[in-house]
Amino acid sequence: MNQSATKTDMTLSESLSIQIERDIVEGKLLPGDKLDEEVLAARLNASRTPVREALRSLAYVGLVRIQPRIGATVNKPTVSEVIELFEVVAEMEATAARLVCLRASDIEIAMIAERHEFCEDQARTGTAESYFNANIQFHSMIWSAAGNHVLEDQIVLLDRRLSPYRRFVTFNPGRQQTAIAEHARIASAIQQRDEGAATAAMREHVAILGSDVVRLARNLRL
């Protein structure tokens, strides 16, 4: 196979991976759902080989599970595993908030404030989807401004695995207003470079609530 063909296959596989991941995150594919290569290939207008590669890449992230004689399914974690994921990400994001207070430039801190203001605007006037995307931008700016690439890479990796459940929690009625108030505390602490307050505010913001766990288990068949 020549290099151009390999590059095309890789690009197609990555594109398919993004599409399948989006369906999982948006709840179009639920935990435990079978991911039949032939069915996916037909729906996505692709051959089975790049579909198989896409599923393997999503298995590496933890969104898909591949088992002998069973094949690929949307990963179905236990409720305890989801809680543990939120706990780990909460601690990692809390560390990122602390590092921002210590290391970020004034420009980066101003950008965090701008992302928070945009998130507030989307909560008031945007759609649930636009708010969710703005929320990601706010958090992502903090991960980046922490100035620790290893930490940022690990948060991004775990956040992809957690995205279907974080999205579900974010879309709960009334959660947006609560989250915006929490964002305000985080942004304020960061602007003041109060590492203790920023750490505590971020940890509290990311940690999952008991009521959210119940809804997750009931609605996502965990």
N, C-alpha and C positions, 0 to 999 in steps of 0.2 A: 504493500500500500504506500502511495507517495505521501509526502509531507502535507500537501494541500488537502488531500482527502482526510488525513488524520485531524487536521485543524478543523475541517468542516464538521466531522463527527463530534469532536470535543465541544464545539460551539453549540451544536444542536442538542447534545446531552445536557449542557449547562442550561440552555433555554427551557428544555423539558423539565429539568429539576426545579427551575423557578416556577413554572406553571403548576406542577404537582404540589410544591411547597405552599403556593398561594391557596390552592384548594384546601389543603389541610389547615392552614392558619385561619382561613375564612369559614371553616366548618362545613364546607361542601363535602369533604371526606372526613368522617368521624373516626375516633379511636376504635381500632378493631376491624375497620373496613378492609376487605380484600382488595389488593392492588394487582389485578390481572394484567400482565404485560401485553397480551393481545388486545384486550379491551382498551387499555390506555393508548396503545399504538394507533388503534383505529380512531379513537376520539381526538387524539392530538396530531393525527395525520403524519405519523412517523413510523419507522420500522422498529422492531422489537429490541434491536441491539442498543440504540441510544436510550431507549426507555429503561432497559435493564441497567445501564450505566447511571442514569439519573436516580433510579431507586437505590442503587448502591451508595451514591453520594449522600442521599437523604438518610440512609441507614447509619452512615458515619456521624451525621449530625445528631441522630437520635429521634428523628421524626418518623422513620420507617423501621420496621422489624422484618428481617428476612430469616426464615427458618427452613431447614431441609424438609422436603415433601409437603410443605405447607405453602411456601413461597413468601411473597411480600404482603404485609398488612400495615395499615397505619398504626404506629406504636400506641399501645394502650397501657400507660403506666398505672400503677395503683395510686389511690388517693395519697398514701404516705409518700410515695415517690414525688408526686407533684408538690406536696408541702415542702419536702426536702429541697427540691429545685428552687422554690421561692426563697427558702431560708438561705441557700448558698448565694443566689443572685443578690439578695438583699444585703448580705455582708460584703460582697464584691462591689456593689454600687455604692455602699456606704464608704468603703475605702476610697473609691474614686472621688466621691464628694470631698473627703478629707484631703486628698492629694491636690484637688483643685484649689482649695484654700491656701495650700502651701506653695504651689508651683505655678498656677495659671497666670498668664499675663493679664493686665487690665483689659486688653482688647478681648481676650477669650471670656473673661467674666462678663463683659458687656454683651457679648454674643449669647451667653447663657440667659441673661436677662431678656434679650430680644426674643429668644426662642420661647421663654416663658410667656411673654406678652402675646406672641403669636398663638400659643396654645390656648391662652385665655380667650382670645378673639374667636378661635375655632369652636371653643366650647359654647360661646354665646351665639354665633351666627353660622357656623359651619355644620356639616353633616357628622354623623358618628364616625364615618370613615376618615374624613379630613381631620377630625380631632385626634383620632388614633394615630394618624401619620405625624401630626404635629407633636404629639406626646413622644413618639419615637425620636423625633428630631431634638427635643429638649434633653432627653436622656443621653442620646448619642453625643451631643455637644459636651456633656459632662464627662463621659467616658474618654473622649478625645483630649479634652483640656487637662485631664489628670496627668498626662505626660508619662504614662507607663504603658508601653505597647503590649507587653505580655498580659497585663491586667485587661486592657481593652479587648484584645483578641479573645480571651477566655469569656469575658462578659458577652461579647457578640455571639460566640459559639453557643453558650448556654441560653442566651435570649432567643436564638432561633428555635431551640428545642422547647422553650417555654412559651413561645409566641401564641399558639392556639389557646392556651389557658389564660395568659395575660390579656389577650384580646377579649376573651369571654368576660373576664372580670371588669375590664375597662368599659364594656358595653352594658354592664348592669345599670338599671335605672337609678339615677341619682349619683352614680359613681363619679361622673365627670366633675361635678361641682366640688365634691370632697377632694378629688385628686388635684384640682386647680388650687385649692386652699393649701394642700400639702406641697405642691410645687412652689407656691409663694413663700412658704417657710424655708424651703431648700434654697431658692434663689436669693432670698434675703440673707440667710446665713452665709452663703457663698460670697455675696457682695461685701459683707462685713469681714470676710475671711475668718469666720468663727468655725474652726474645724470641728469642735465638739458638737455644736448645734447642727452643722451641716450633716455630720455623720449620723446623728440620732434622727434627724428629720428624714433623711434618705432611707435609713433602715426601716423606719415606721411606714414610710410611703410604699415601699416595695413588698413588705411582708404581707402575706395573704391572710385575710380574715376568715374566721370560722364559718361565717354565713356564706362566704364565697366558695369555700370548699364544698359545702352542702350542695350549692347550686351546680358547681362543676360536676360533682359525682352524679347528680340526677340528670342533667341535661347532656352531658358528654359521655354517658354510659361508662364511667370509670368504675 
